[in-house]
Amino acid sequence: MRVFLVAGEPSGDRLGAALMDGLQELVPDIEFDGVGGPLMQAQGLVSRFPMSELSVMGLVEVLPKFFHLKRRISETAQAVLDTRPDVLITIDSPDFSLRVAKLVKAASDIRTVHYVAPSVWAWRPGRADKMAKVIDHVLALLPFEPPYMERAGMECDFVGHPVVNEPIASNQDIAQFRADHELGDAPIILALPGSRRGEVDRLAPVFGEALQIFLRDRPETRVVVPAVAHMVDAVKEHLQDWPGRPVVVDPRDLPSDQAQIQKRAAFAAADLALAASGTVSLELAAQATPMVIAYNLNWLTTLIAKRMVKLDTVTLVNLVSDTRSVPERLLDDCQPEKIAKALRQVAETPDDQQQAMSITMERLGRGGEAPGLRAAKAVLRRMKR
């Protein structure tokens, strides 16, 4: 069996790696091709080009890279057509993935699967109908998503989220992390300003100012900044004026499994986190780390988003648990003083988020079959039909 996979960002790389692991367990002689990051490469994928080229977010932010991305779309679609896999599995990054699928469908009958349902329950509900023209089967991360996809005419399975199957950092892992980074027993706050260059450049200065305010009466607190490999240098550029003698967790010289252990230990060691919006909220919830989510966009993208988003929260922990336990400081509210105030509130009552985080993990499948294996079974089951 031959599978062509396309992932465009770190969260998609995690999903793809878990799916590949599940597929290899069920189909030992499987062959992989496509585009992915270090976790998918550790599962045997030889990426056709660096996944980081696709890690662009925001309607305006894409424009400078438009022609390069368009060329990569054509190259990727042609590679699928040339290799004739049994299935094309695109993972999140819909602006890239669905354009590849469209070209493939226009020229072949290759089966297409998309991993991560578009958030049509939040904005642009018409996307499901457009997607149904080029996608046969959707793998959904959230339990309430299948009806939206099926209504548009696609097959859809809720498969859970791989974050619920990741180990919880042990006390030994945490102690080793503190020792490795000379943190002693100091309180720790995580700062996670994103995994894309545009996010880091936009959010890191705001995060730094917010931390200056928050740490005025907490001089013993240390700031820890876990960074994805391709963003380490960009993150370091912004930390010169940050308080808390920041420690950057650099995964570049570590094997992928050790890098993940260190990241989980950093999350579990922290008393509090300030994070960009995204899948990271689930990673923090998996380690029971209280958080504040802050995010802003390019001014024009912000203007467009305000007119299109239908929800009062974007944080997955809030959505899955059906609570509003995680404070958000988004768009116009993404300001240092407002972020610092939210951090103080969470620091004073850290237990308020624990139940919401526990509910989120349970609803996403913690304690059940590994989501990557569930996703693999869903792909194979639907193909046999």
SEPA-778465 format. One line per 10 residues: their letters; for each residue z, x, y of C-alpha. Coordinates in steps of 0.2 Angstrom, whole numbers. Layout:
// SEPA-778465
a) Z,X,Y  ...
//
This chain:
// SEPA-778465
mrvflvagep) 0,0,0  -5,6,17  5,1,33  0,5,51  15,4,63  15,5,82  31,7,92  32,11,110  50,14,115  67,21,107
sgdrlgaalm) 73,3,102  57,0,93  58,17,85  75,11,78  68,-5,71  52,4,64  63,17,55  74,3,47  59,-7,42  50,9,34
dglqelvpdi) 66,13,25  66,-5,18  48,-5,13  50,12,4  64,5,-6  53,-10,-12  36,-1,-13  39,18,-18  21,23,-16  18,16,1
efdgvggplm) 9,26,15  12,25,33  1,29,49  3,25,67  13,29,82  32,31,83  47,41,88  59,53,80  67,41,69  51,34,62
qaqglvsrfp) 45,52,59  60,55,49  55,41,38  38,50,35  27,44,49  16,57,57  13,50,75  -4,50,82  2,54,99  20,55,107
mselsvmglv) 28,38,108  35,43,125  18,40,133  21,21,130  39,20,137  34,12,154  43,-4,160  39,-15,175  23,-23,181  21,-11,195
evlpkffhlk) 27,4,186  13,2,173  -1,3,187  -2,22,189  -4,24,170  -15,10,167  -31,19,163  -22,31,151  -13,17,142  -30,7,141
rrisetaqav) -37,23,132  -23,24,120  -24,5,116  -43,8,112  -39,24,102  -25,15,92  -35,0,88  -50,10,82  -38,20,71  -32,4,63
ldtrpdvlit) -50,-1,60  -55,15,53  -41,17,41  -41,-2,35  -22,-4,31  -15,-18,22  -5,-23,37  -4,-19,55  15,-20,61  17,-19,80
idspdfslrv) 35,-17,86  40,-24,103  31,-16,118  20,-32,119  9,-26,133  3,-12,122  5,-19,105  -3,-36,107  -18,-28,116  -20,-17,100
aklvkaasdi) -18,-32,89  -31,-42,99  -44,-28,97  -40,-27,79  -42,-46,76  -58,-47,85  -66,-34,73  -57,-37,57  -47,-49,46  -32,-36,45
rtvhyvapsv) -16,-45,44  -5,-43,59  14,-43,60  24,-42,76  42,-36,75  53,-43,89  49,-61,96  44,-62,114  59,-69,124  49,-85,128
wawrpgradk) 66,-94,129  69,-84,144  53,-83,154  34,-86,152  34,-98,137  15,-98,136  16,-80,129  19,-88,112  3,-97,112  -7,-82,117
makvidhvla) 1,-71,104  -3,-84,90  -21,-80,93  -19,-62,87  -3,-61,77  0,-69,60  18,-66,57  33,-63,68  50,-54,63  63,-61,74
llpfeppyme) 79,-52,79  89,-67,85  93,-82,75  87,-95,88  69,-88,89  59,-94,74  56,-112,80  48,-105,96  36,-95,86  32,-108,73
ragmecdfvg) 29,-121,86  15,-110,92  7,-108,75  14,-91,69  24,-88,53  42,-82,58  57,-75,49  74,-71,57  78,-54,49  94,-49,60
hpvvnepias) 95,-33,70  97,-15,62  112,-11,74  123,-22,63  120,-11,48  124,5,57  141,14,52  156,12,64  161,29,70  176,36,61
nqdiaqfrad) 192,43,69  186,60,62  169,58,71  177,53,87  189,68,86  175,80,82  165,73,97  180,75,109  182,93,103  164,98,103
helgdapiil) 163,93,122  180,98,127  186,81,132  204,82,125  212,65,126  205,60,143  199,42,146  180,41,144  167,30,153  149,30,147
alpgsrrgev) 135,30,159  118,24,151  105,23,165  90,19,153  78,27,142  63,27,153  59,39,168  57,25,180  74,17,175  83,33,176
drlapvfgea) 76,38,193  80,20,199  97,17,192  105,35,191  109,36,209  116,19,210  127,22,194  133,39,202  139,30,218  147,16,208
lqiflrdrpe) 156,29,197  162,38,213  170,22,219  177,17,202  185,34,198  193,37,215  210,32,208  205,38,190  203,57,192  207,60,174
trvvvpavah) 193,50,168  178,59,161  160,53,162  149,55,146  130,52,147  121,50,130  103,53,133  87,50,123  78,66,119  64,65,131
mvdavkehlq) 75,60,146  88,73,145  81,84,159  78,69,170  96,63,167  102,80,171  93,81,188  103,66,194  121,72,189  124,85,202
dwpgrpvvvd) 134,74,213  142,63,200  161,62,198  170,64,181  163,81,177  149,72,167  144,78,149  127,75,144  125,71,125  109,80,121
prdlpsdqaq) 101,76,104  86,88,105  93,102,94  101,91,81  93,83,65  91,64,68  105,59,57  117,71,66  111,65,83  115,47,78
iqkraafaaa) 132,51,72  136,60,89  129,45,99  140,33,89  155,44,91  152,44,110  151,26,111  166,23,100  176,36,110  173,28,126
dlalaasgtv) 185,16,134  172,8,145  153,8,148  141,6,162  124,3,155  106,-3,159  100,-19,152  93,-19,135  97,-16,117  110,-4,121
slelaaqatp) 122,-18,124  121,-22,105  124,-4,101  140,-4,112  145,-20,104  143,-13,87  156,1,92  167,-12,101  165,-4,117  168,-15,133
mviaynlnwl) 154,-14,145  146,-19,162  127,-21,163  118,-16,179  99,-16,182  86,-16,195  67,-16,196  54,-10,208  54,-22,223  38,-31,219
ttliakrmvk) 43,-33,200  60,-39,206  51,-52,217  40,-58,202  55,-58,190  65,-69,201  52,-82,201  49,-82,182  66,-79,173  74,-95,167
ldtvtlvnlv) 91,-89,161  108,-85,170  110,-69,159  99,-56,151  113,-47,141  110,-50,122  129,-50,119  131,-65,131  116,-74,123  120,-72,105
sdtrsvperl) 138,-76,107  134,-90,119  147,-83,131  146,-74,148  159,-61,143  149,-46,149  148,-44,168  130,-41,175  125,-34,191  107,-37,192
lddcqpekia) 93,-35,205  100,-39,222  118,-37,215  114,-20,207  124,-11,221  138,2,219  152,-8,227  148,-23,216  146,-13,200  163,-4,203
kalrqvaetp) 172,-20,206  165,-26,189  170,-10,181  188,-12,187  189,-30,181  183,-24,163  195,-9,163  210,-20,167  206,-33,154  195,-24,140
ddqqqamsit) 200,-36,126  191,-50,134  175,-45,127  180,-41,109  178,-58,102  161,-60,110  156,-43,103  162,-48,85  153,-65,86  137,-56,91
merlgrggea) 138,-44,76  142,-58,64  127,-69,70  115,-54,69  119,-51,51  134,-39,50  141,-39,32  124,-46,24  108,-38,18  102,-23,29
pglraakavl) 90,-30,42  77,-17,39  77,-23,20  76,-41,25  62,-37,37  53,-28,23  55,-42,11  49,-54,24  33,-44,27  29,-43,8
rrmkr) 33,-61,4  22,-68,17  8,-56,12  8,-62,-6  6,-80,1
//
